[in-house]
Amino acid sequence: MRRLLTALALACLVGATALAHAGQQCDHKPMSVRDVERSLELAQRSQQALDASGAQVALIARAGQDLSQYGLRYSHVGLAWRDHPAGRWVVVHLLNDCGTAHSALYNDGLGNFFLTDLYQHKAQLIVPAPAVQQRLAQLLASRTPLRLHEPRYSMLSYTWSTRYQNSNQWVLEALAAASAAPGRVESRAEAQQWLANAGYAPDAVQVGAMSRLGARMFRANVAFDDHPAMLRLKGSFATVTVDGIEQFVRRHDAEARVLEL
């Protein structure tokens, strides 16, 4: 069951809205029986892999859109957390509200996380070092996830700006808060500074002029004004992607494990 995070942190949950597809329109198109079965099968395999990993917290990614033209495999990532004392897996992630310029943080079961119109029925698990997992669990039980959330949403939000935020950017900044020394990262600006010092390099997504014009005119959930003017003119947009997060974790966390499902 999906639940919306309130300002009282993860322990305070309220009933939430209908399914929202991160960064896409809510067209309420029904899924086929076969797609539902495949999505739930993927959720089951993910649960089994998470259980077998011995993890307390892991990053979990899905392939909701075809991003192959940008050289990317996964479109959306969240934090899979073994919810104590119940012991069930929940996914904490940021979702765009039906193509608007607004987002919220949600708490989903694994089934609901994958029960959407997936481009490919595959998943990725990134299991950080045990010490980082422990700090992520502490972070998720605090107010920090909400302090790191910016409701103004842009699918192509600039990595080094706090004006907007996309789904993957929230996860990366939460990971920075958990990886830094205790108390070092409590805001988005501090998270981005820590990432810069740690050598994080965002992906440069190339978007043509006509695509940019169409996005500005017809899509509320895409903005470009947070990117430096020189990069905008070149059609190069430095944004946080799942693949970029994976590359950073592989370089920065020697104990991390990456599993493909």
N, C-alpha and C positions, 0 to 999 in steps of 0.2 A: 504494500500500500504506500502511495506517495504521500509524504508530509512536507509541509512548508516550514522552514526554520523561522523562528520568531526572534525578536531582539533579546530574549532571555537565554539564548544559546541552545545547543542541541538538546538539552534535557527538556526543554519546553517546546512541544510539538503540537501543531494544530492541523486539522484537516485541510487539504489543499485542493488545487484546481485539477481540471482534466489534463490528459497527457499533453505535454508541450515538447515539440521537437526542436532541440537546441539549434538556434540560428535559422529556423525554417518556419514557413506558414503552418497554421493549424487548420488543415483542410478537412479533418475528420474523415479521411478516406479509410474505409474499413480494410483491415488486413485479411488476407486469405487464410483459410484454415491451415494450409501447409506452412505459410510464413509464421503463424502463431506457434505451430509445433516446432519449427526450426529455431525460433527465438527462445522458446522455453528449454529446448535441448541445449542451446548454447549457455543459458543461465545455469542449467544443471551441471554442465561440464566445468563452468567457471567456479561454481561452488565446490565441486570435487577437487579442482586444482588448488583453490584457496585453502581448503581443509588440509590437503596433502602438503602444502607449503609450510605449514606451521606458523603462518603469518598472523599478526594481529591487525595490521593495516597494510594495504597494497593499493597501487594505482591500477585502475581498470579502464580499458579503452574499448570503444566500439567503432565499427565502420558504417556510420550512418549515411555518408554521402560519398560519391565518387570524386576523389580529389587527385586522381592519378595524373591529371594534366599539370598539377603543381608538384609532382613527385612525392605525394604524401599517401600513406596507407590508411591511417585512422583519423577520424574527424572529431571525436569527443572523448574526454577522459574525466573520471571521477575518482573519489577516494573510497575504496571498499574497506569497511570497518566492521570487525567482529563486535557487535553491540552487546556489551556486558550489562547485567548478568544474564540476559536472555540467550546469548551465545549465537544469535543469528547474524548473517551478513547483511549489512545495509550499505548503500552507496550514497555518499554525500557529494552533490555536484551542483553546478550552476546551470540554469536553463534560461534561455531567452523566452519571453512570454509571447508566443504566437506571432513572431515576426515584428513585434514592436521594438522600441528602443529601450525596453526595460527588462531586467532579469531578476531572478530570485534564487535563493539556495534551497535545494530540496533534499529530502532523505528518502531514498527509494529502496525497495527490495531488489534483489538481483533479477527476478523475473520482469519486473516493471522497467528496469534499466534497459533491458534488451527488447522489450515488447514494443517495438516501434518499427517503422518501415526501413529496415536495414538495407544498405547497399550490398554488403556481404555479411554472411553469418560467420564472423570470426571475431576473436577478441584477443587482447593483449593484457597480460598482468606484469606489472613492474613491482617487485618486492624489495623495498629498501633494506638497508642494514637494520638489525634488531634495535639498536639504539635510536635510530631515526623513527622506526615504527612506534616505539614507546612514546616518543615526543609527539608524533602525529596523533596518537590516541589521546594524549593529554590535551593537545590543541583542540581536537574535535569536541572535547567535553568542556571547553571554555568559551569565552566570548570572542576569541581571536578570529575564528572563521568569519564572523559578521563584521569585525573591524577590517578584515581584508577584502570584504565584498563591496564593489561599486555597482549600484543598480543600473547606472547608465551603460547600456550594452552596445557593443559594436563587434561584429563578426571578425573584423580585421583590426582590432584595437592595437595601438602601437605598444610594443613591449616595454618601452621606457617612459611611459606616460601613465598618469593616474586618472585621466579624464574619462576614459571608458574602460571596459573590461570584457574579455570573452571567457568562455567556459574553461578553456585550457589554461588561460592566464591565472585564473583564481587558484587552480590546483597547483601550478608552479609556485605561486607566491606563498601558498600554504606550506608547500614542501620546503621553501626557503626558511620560513619561520621555524619549522621543525628541525632543520639542519643547522641553523645558526646556534650560537651560544644562548642559553636560557635568558629571556628578557631582551635579547638583542633586536628582534624583529617583532614589532607590534603594529606596524602600519604598512601600507602598500609601498610607500616611498622607501621605507627601511628594507622591505623585502627586495625591491628592485636594486637597491644599492648593494645588498648582500650578493645578489645574483651577478651583478656586474663585477664585483670583486672576486667572485668564484669562477669567473671566466665563461659565464653563460653567453652564447651567441645565438640570437634568434634566427629563424628561417626568414629568408627574403622571398615573399610571394610576389610574383609578377602578375599585374592586372592591367590589361589593355585599356586605352582611353575610352572606347565605346562601352566596355563593361563597367568602368567607373561611372560614366555618365548615367547608364541605366540604373546602377545601384543607388546613386544619389537621388534620382527622380522617383524610383518606384519601391525602394526597400528602406524601411525605417530602421532596420537592424544593422545597417552598414554605414559607417562614417569614415571619413579620411582626414578630417581636420586636426587630428592629434598627431599625425605624421609630419616630419620635417618637410618643408616646401620642396627642397631639392630632390628628395626621394620621391615625393608625390609626382613631380614632373617626369621622373624616369619610370613611373609606374611600378616602383619597388616598395613593398610594404613589409616592414619587419614586424612579425606577429608571432605569438606563441602557438606552436602546433604540437600535437601528440608526438610526432616523430622527433621534433626538436627536444622535447622533454626526455624522451628515451635516450637520445644521444648524450644529453647533459648528465643524466643519472649514471650512464655507463662510464663516463669520464670521471665523475666526481665521487661516486660511491663504489668503492672496490668490492664491497660485500653484496651489492645489489644483484638480483636475479631477474631475468626477463623471460617470460613464458608466452608462447604463441599458441592459441587454441583455435 
